[in-house]
Amino acid sequence: MRRPGQKFAFVMDTRLCDGVRELADGADMLVIESTFLDEDAALAEEYGHLTAGQAGRVAADGGVRRLVLTHFSERYREEDEHRFVEQAADAFSGDIVLVHDLDRIEMPARRRG
């Protein structure tokens, strides 16, 4: 029996561009930096990174199934981390996971036929 494949995309250390959108398109799981919160979008642009909201919009536009946020600026404190998920969720209604180095995340179950 033939089984459909899965698509994994990894986006790191980049500002918003066509390549980001192309990688995310149709991904079952997208691991993407969300280095800055949306209120620091000017810093994100200056340093070549993404905001949490941009990551959420990329995931929504690309039909991503599981969005994995990582690569956070050290300017934010641990108690601020929920804000990354909230800002991504403003655009993306799917599964959102926030991770740190060495965390393990399962791929979503394969789609049936």
C-alpha positions in Angstrom: 0.0 0.0 0.0 1.3 3.4 -0.9 1.6 6.0 1.9 1.8 9.7 1.4 5.0 11.4 2.5 5.5 14.1 5.0 7.1 17.5 4.6 9.3 19.1 7.2 10.6 22.7 6.8 13.3 24.4 8.9 13.7 28.2 8.7 16.3 30.0 10.7 18.3 33.3 10.8 16.4 35.1 8.0 14.0 37.9 7.5 10.7 37.5 5.7 11.3 36.5 2.0 9.9 34.4 -0.8 12.2 31.5 0.2 10.6 31.3 3.7 7.1 31.1 2.2 8.3 28.5 -0.4 9.8 26.2 2.3 6.7 26.5 4.5 4.2 25.7 1.7 2.3 22.6 2.6 4.6 21.6 5.5 3.4 19.1 8.0 5.8 20.6 10.5 7.5 24.0 10.3 10.3 24.8 12.7 10.8 28.5 12.4 12.6 31.2 14.3 10.5 33.7 16.1 13.4 35.7 17.4 11.4 38.9 18.3 7.9 39.8 19.5 5.8 41.8 17.1 6.4 45.1 18.9 10.1 44.7 18.1 9.5 44.3 14.3 12.0 47.1 13.5 14.7 45.2 15.3 13.8 42.0 13.6 14.1 43.7 10.2 17.4 45.4 11.2 19.0 42.1 12.4 17.5 39.9 9.7 15.1 37.8 11.9 11.4 37.1 12.1 8.8 38.0 14.7 6.3 35.6 16.2 3.5 37.1 14.3 5.4 36.8 11.0 6.0 33.1 11.8 2.3 32.6 12.4 1.3 34.3 9.1 3.9 32.2 7.2 2.4 29.1 8.7 -1.2 30.1 8.0 -0.5 31.2 4.4 1.4 27.9 3.8 -1.2 25.6 5.2 1.2 24.2 7.8 -0.1 21.6 10.2 2.3 22.0 13.2 4.1 25.3 13.9 7.2 25.0 16.1 8.6 28.3 17.4 12.2 28.6 18.5 15.3 30.8 18.4 14.2 33.6 20.8 16.1 36.7 21.6 17.7 36.7 25.0 16.2 40.2 25.5 13.0 38.4 26.6 12.5 36.6 29.9 11.1 33.1 30.4 7.8 34.5 31.7 7.4 36.3 28.3 7.4 33.1 26.3 3.6 32.7 26.2 3.5 35.9 24.2 5.3 34.3 21.3 2.6 31.6 21.1 -0.2 34.2 21.5 1.2 36.4 18.7 1.7 33.5 16.3 -1.8 32.3 17.1 -3.2 35.7 16.0 -2.6 34.5 12.5 -2.3 30.7 12.8 -5.1 28.6 14.2 -3.3 25.2 14.0 -1.0 23.4 16.5 1.7 25.6 17.9 4.6 24.3 20.0 7.3 26.5 21.6 10.7 24.7 22.0 14.2 25.2 23.3 17.5 23.5 22.4 17.4 19.7 22.7 13.6 19.5 23.0 12.0 16.7 20.9 8.8 17.3 18.9 6.9 14.6 17.1 5.8 14.9 13.5 2.0 15.1 13.1 0.4 11.8 12.2 0.5 11.0 8.5 -2.5 12.0 6.5 -4.6 9.1 5.4 -4.5 8.2 1.7 
